[in-house]
Every structure is written in structure tokens, then in C-alpha cells.
Amino acid sequence: MAPPPWGSGGRSPERQGAVSVQDLRWAVADGRTLTVRALAHWARRPGDVAVALLFPVMVVLMMGYLFGGQMDVPGGGSYREFIVPGMFALTMAFGVETTFAAVASDAAKGVTDRFRAMPMSPSAVVTGRAAADMLHSAVGLAVMAVCGVLIGWRVHDGAARALAGLGLLLLLRFALVWLGVYLGLLAKGPESVAVVQILVWPIGFLSSALVAPSTMPGWLGAIAEWNPMSATVTACRELFGAPVTDGSWAAEHSVLMAVVWPLAIAAVFAPLSVRRYRSLGR
């Protein structure tokens, strides 16, 4: 069966605005092909994958052993159990840089233009990248969880709640994948990753990932409390059974906000990413 005439990144004019079952089947098939392409690239560069997985592990070890003995958690408790969920969330956030660099590199090398010239679903390039990055993040999260257990992190409220917490972390990564794809399509090249770092790192650290917002100045703590990162971090601490001492509305409804924030981010940037891909070269 021949593929639909989707060359140049879109459907034929007479089919614009109409999405059939066949369209969805081709979109899924094309997205799966590009996911396999991204995974094949990682298989050919195992050193890069190893570094990407070991860096967050190194940070967890550093925070747990170098600073863990000197940090006090408001309300008591182990700083290592406090910090590990924060490090999980920071790693999900910093993954934006990986997504951005991959998308921007494909665009700069002309790979994206070649895809646009092929009879391919216009959503496949971005969904394929998103799926590959989610698989990579799931593996990285598993490696970090093992590392956390080795330094003293424990789950106290059962496996079901722990899996729910890990699911919220992957939901955050899912939302930020789309942000990374969109920014990568806007960029002039992968060297613009410094701009993304300027955006992501302050947002990541201005949260409850490393310290409780209650220890910050009032106005700064209020910003940190409503940071989407803080919602996921606080929800994970609650689900993992670590003490949560912040009594703000955002903290008391952290699980709800940890679902609402990522869904809102994905709802904005997923369609923007597909629209930006379709408009490339215009």
C-alpha cells in the first residue's frame, strides 16, 4: 500500500483539515520509524549514552554525601530522602537540553528538510523524537532510583504510590520534551543550547528540588511554591513517604498540580511543535 501524498511536511490540499483513520495509522507508523532511528543513533554512540546516564548519578552521589550531612530538613527527616526526589525532577528538566540539541542538530544538518520532502506524516518527526527521549528518560530514571537506594533513599508508602511518583516524573519529562522540540525547531543551530540552559537551570533551582521554599525569602518562596517543578517534587516526596512540611495550598494539592502543570505545558507546546515543523522553510 503506497503512503499518502504528504510530501513537504503536509497532506495534500484537498485533505487539509481532515484526519482519517488511515492518516493516524501512517502517523503512528512514521513516528515509530523515527523513534527507532533515534535509538539506533544511541546504539552507535554508547559513550554519549553512558555519560548522559552517569552525570545525574554523580550529582546524586555528590549531593547525598558531600552536602547531605550538613543540610537540615525543616521538620526533621533525612536530607538524602529529601534530595533524591528533587534530583529526579531536575534530571527530567535538564533533559530539555538533550531534546533541544538533537532537534536543532537535525535542522542544522538538513535532516529535517529531507524529512519534509518525504511522504511522511508532519507529526512523525516530533512524535518520534518525543518517544525516543521518553524511553531514554525512563532508563535514566531507573538508574537514578537504584543509585538513590544505594545512598539511603527509601520508599515508605508502598510500591503503588512509588510507581505513581515515578509516573509523575515521566509526565513532567513528557511535557518538557515538547518544550525542547519547539525550542529546537526555533533555533538556528545546536550551539544555541546555552540559551536553553539560561532558561532551564534557574527554573530548576528556583523550586523545592534542593531546599524547602519555607527557608527562602517570602517573595522568592512564593515563586518557588508555584513552580511546576515544585509541584512534581513535592508530590513525589509525598508519594514516596518523605516528610513534606510546607503548608501552602500548592504543597497541599501537589499531586493535583503535578498532573495539571505538565498537561497544560504539553497542551501548549505539542501543537506548537507540529505547527512549527509544518511552517519550516516558509
C-alpha positions as CSV (number, residue, x, y, z in Angstrom):
1,M,0.0,0.0,0.0
2,A,1.5,3.3,-1.0
3,P,1.9,6.0,1.6
4,P,-0.3,9.1,1.5
5,P,0.9,12.2,-0.5
6,W,2.3,14.0,2.5
7,G,5.5,15.4,0.9
8,S,6.8,18.8,2.0
9,G,5.6,18.3,5.5
10,G,1.8,18.3,5.0
11,R,-1.2,16.5,3.5
12,S,-2.5,17.2,0.0
13,P,-4.6,20.4,-0.2
14,E,-7.9,18.5,-0.7
15,R,-7.2,16.6,2.5
16,Q,-6.3,19.6,4.7
17,G,-8.4,19.7,7.8
18,A,-9.5,16.1,7.5
19,V,-7.9,13.4,9.7
20,S,-8.9,9.8,8.8
21,V,-8.1,6.5,10.4
22,Q,-5.6,5.9,7.6
23,D,-3.9,9.2,8.4
24,L,-3.5,8.2,12.1
25,R,-2.1,4.8,11.1
26,W,0.5,6.4,8.9
27,A,1.4,8.9,11.6
28,V,1.9,6.1,14.1
29,A,4.0,4.1,11.7
30,D,6.2,7.0,10.7
31,G,6.6,8.1,14.3
32,R,7.7,4.6,15.2
33,T,10.2,4.5,12.4
34,L,11.8,7.8,13.6
35,T,11.9,6.6,17.2
36,V,13.9,3.5,16.0
37,R,16.2,5.9,14.1
38,A,16.9,7.9,17.3
39,L,17.5,4.7,19.3
40,A,19.9,3.4,16.6
41,H,21.9,6.6,16.8
42,W,22.3,6.0,20.6
43,A,23.4,2.4,19.9
44,R,26.2,3.6,17.7
45,R,27.3,6.1,20.4
46,P,27.3,4.2,23.6
47,G,29.8,6.5,25.2
48,D,27.4,9.5,24.9
49,V,24.6,7.5,26.4
50,A,26.8,6.3,29.3
51,V,27.9,9.9,30.1
52,A,24.2,11.1,30.0
53,L,23.3,8.4,32.4
54,L,26.3,8.8,34.7
55,F,26.1,12.5,35.1
56,P,22.8,12.6,37.2
57,V,24.2,9.6,39.2
58,M,27.3,11.7,40.0
59,V,25.1,14.6,41.1
60,V,23.0,12.4,43.4
61,L,26.2,11.0,45.0
62,M,27.6,14.5,45.4
63,M,24.5,15.9,46.9
64,G,23.9,12.9,49.1
65,Y,27.5,12.5,50.5
66,L,29.1,15.9,50.2
67,F,26.2,18.1,51.4
68,G,23.8,15.6,52.9
69,G,25.5,15.6,56.3
70,Q,25.4,19.4,56.6
71,M,21.8,20.1,55.5
72,D,18.8,20.2,57.8
73,V,15.3,19.4,56.5
74,P,12.5,21.6,58.0
75,G,10.5,19.4,60.3
76,G,13.2,16.8,60.5
77,G,14.0,13.8,58.4
78,S,16.8,12.6,56.2
79,Y,18.2,15.1,53.7
80,R,19.0,12.2,51.4
81,E,15.4,11.2,51.3
82,F,14.5,14.8,50.8
83,I,17.0,15.5,48.0
84,V,16.6,12.3,45.8
85,P,13.1,13.2,44.5
86,G,14.4,16.7,43.8
87,M,17.3,15.3,41.8
88,F,14.9,13.0,39.9
89,A,12.9,16.1,38.8
90,L,15.9,18.2,38.0
91,T,17.2,15.4,35.7
92,M,13.8,15.4,33.9
93,A,14.0,19.2,33.5
94,F,17.6,19.2,32.3
95,G,16.6,16.7,29.6
96,V,15.2,19.7,27.7
97,E,18.7,20.4,26.6
98,T,19.1,16.9,25.1
99,T,15.9,17.2,23.2
100,F,16.8,20.7,22.0
101,A,20.3,19.8,20.8
102,A,19.0,16.7,18.9
103,V,16.2,18.6,17.1
104,A,18.4,21.7,16.4
105,S,21.2,19.5,15.1
106,D,18.9,17.7,12.7
107,A,17.6,21.0,11.4
108,A,21.1,22.5,11.0
109,K,22.3,19.4,9.1
110,G,19.4,19.5,6.7
111,V,18.0,16.2,8.0
112,T,14.7,17.9,8.9
113,D,14.4,19.3,5.4
114,R,14.9,15.8,3.9
115,F,12.1,14.5,6.1
116,R,9.8,17.3,5.0
117,A,10.4,16.3,1.4
118,M,9.4,12.7,2.1
119,P,5.9,11.3,2.0
120,M,5.7,11.4,5.8
121,S,3.2,12.5,8.4
122,P,4.1,16.0,9.5
123,S,3.8,15.0,13.2
124,A,6.1,12.0,12.9
125,V,9.4,13.8,13.3
126,V,8.3,15.5,16.5
127,T,6.5,12.5,18.0
128,G,9.4,10.2,17.1
129,R,11.8,12.4,18.9
130,A,9.4,12.6,21.9
131,A,9.0,8.9,22.1
132,A,12.8,8.2,21.9
133,D,13.6,10.8,24.6
134,M,10.9,9.4,26.9
135,L,12.5,5.9,26.6
136,H,15.9,7.4,27.4
137,S,14.5,9.3,30.3
138,A,12.8,6.1,31.7
139,V,16.1,4.3,31.6
140,G,17.9,7.2,33.3
141,L,15.2,7.4,36.0
142,A,15.6,3.7,36.7
143,V,19.4,4.1,37.1
144,M,19.0,7.1,39.4
145,A,16.5,5.2,41.5
146,V,19.0,2.4,42.0
147,C,21.6,4.9,42.9
148,G,19.2,6.6,45.4
149,V,18.6,3.3,47.1
150,L,22.3,2.8,47.5
151,I,22.8,6.1,49.3
152,G,19.9,5.6,51.7
153,W,16.7,6.7,49.8
154,R,13.8,4.6,50.7
155,V,10.1,4.3,49.8
156,H,7.8,4.2,52.8
157,D,4.3,4.1,51.5
158,G,4.2,1.1,49.2
159,A,5.1,0.2,45.6
160,A,1.9,1.5,44.1
161,R,2.5,5.1,45.4
162,A,6.1,4.9,44.5
163,L,5.2,4.0,40.9
164,A,2.8,6.8,40.9
165,G,5.6,9.2,41.9
166,L,7.8,7.9,39.1
167,G,4.9,8.3,36.7
168,L,4.6,11.9,37.7
169,L,8.3,12.4,37.0
170,L,7.9,10.9,33.5
171,L,4.8,13.1,32.9
172,L,6.9,16.2,33.7
173,R,9.6,14.9,31.2
174,F,6.9,14.3,28.6
175,A,5.7,17.9,28.9
176,L,9.2,19.3,28.7
177,V,10.1,17.2,25.7
178,W,7.6,19.2,23.7
179,L,9.2,22.4,25.0
180,G,12.6,21.2,23.9
181,V,11.2,20.2,20.5
182,Y,9.6,23.5,19.9
183,L,12.7,25.5,21.0
184,G,14.9,23.2,18.8
185,L,12.8,24.0,15.8
186,L,13.1,27.7,16.5
187,A,16.9,27.6,17.0
188,K,19.5,28.4,14.3
189,G,21.7,25.5,15.5
190,P,22.6,23.2,18.4
191,E,25.1,25.8,19.7
192,S,22.1,27.8,20.9
193,V,21.8,25.3,23.7
194,A,23.3,27.9,26.0
195,V,20.1,29.9,25.7
196,V,18.1,26.9,26.9
197,Q,20.5,26.4,29.8
198,I,19.9,30.0,30.8
199,L,16.2,29.3,30.8
200,V,16.1,25.8,32.4
201,W,18.7,26.0,35.1
202,P,17.2,29.0,37.0
203,I,13.7,27.4,36.8
204,G,15.1,24.1,38.0
205,F,16.9,25.5,41.0
206,L,14.2,28.1,41.9
207,S,12.0,25.3,43.1
208,S,11.7,22.9,46.1
209,A,14.1,20.4,44.5
210,L,17.1,21.2,46.7
211,V,15.7,23.3,49.6
212,A,12.2,23.9,51.1
213,P,10.5,27.2,49.9
214,S,9.8,28.0,53.5
215,T,13.6,28.6,54.0
216,M,13.6,31.2,51.2
217,P,12.7,34.9,51.5
218,G,8.9,35.3,51.3
219,W,8.5,36.6,47.7
220,L,11.1,34.1,46.4
221,G,9.5,31.2,48.3
222,A,6.1,32.1,46.8
223,I,7.6,31.9,43.3
224,A,9.2,28.6,44.1
225,E,6.0,27.1,45.5
226,W,4.1,27.7,42.2
227,N,6.9,26.5,40.0
228,P,5.7,23.4,38.1
229,M,8.9,21.7,39.1
230,S,8.0,22.2,42.8
231,A,4.6,20.6,42.2
232,T,6.2,17.4,40.9
233,V,9.0,17.3,43.5
234,T,6.6,17.8,46.4
235,A,4.1,15.3,45.0
236,C,6.9,12.7,44.7
237,R,8.1,13.3,48.3
238,E,4.5,12.8,49.5
239,L,4.1,9.6,47.4
240,F,7.5,8.2,48.4
241,G,6.7,8.9,52.1
242,A,9.3,11.6,52.7
243,P,8.3,14.5,55.1
244,V,6.6,17.5,53.4
245,T,6.4,20.4,55.8
246,D,5.3,23.2,53.5
247,G,1.7,24.1,54.4
248,S,0.9,26.2,51.3
249,W,-2.1,25.5,49.1
250,A,0.2,24.4,46.3
251,A,2.0,21.9,48.5
252,E,-1.2,20.5,50.0
253,H,-2.5,19.9,46.5
254,S,0.8,18.9,45.0
255,V,-0.3,15.7,43.3
256,L,-3.1,17.5,41.5
257,M,-0.8,20.3,40.4
258,A,1.8,17.7,39.3
259,V,-0.7,16.5,36.8
260,V,-2.2,19.8,35.8
261,W,1.1,21.7,35.1
262,P,2.6,19.1,32.8
263,L,-0.7,18.6,30.9
264,A,-1.0,22.3,30.4
265,I,2.6,22.6,29.2
266,A,2.1,19.7,26.7
267,A,-1.2,21.1,25.5
268,V,0.5,24.3,24.6
269,F,3.8,23.1,23.1
270,A,2.9,19.9,21.4
271,P,0.6,21.6,18.8
272,L,3.0,24.5,18.6
273,S,5.8,22.0,17.7
274,V,3.8,20.3,15.0
275,R,2.8,23.7,13.6
276,R,6.3,25.0,13.7
277,Y,7.6,21.9,11.8
278,R,4.9,22.4,9.1
279,S,5.9,26.0,8.7
280,L,9.7,25.4,8.3
281,G,11.1,26.9,5.2
282,R,8.2,29.2,4.6
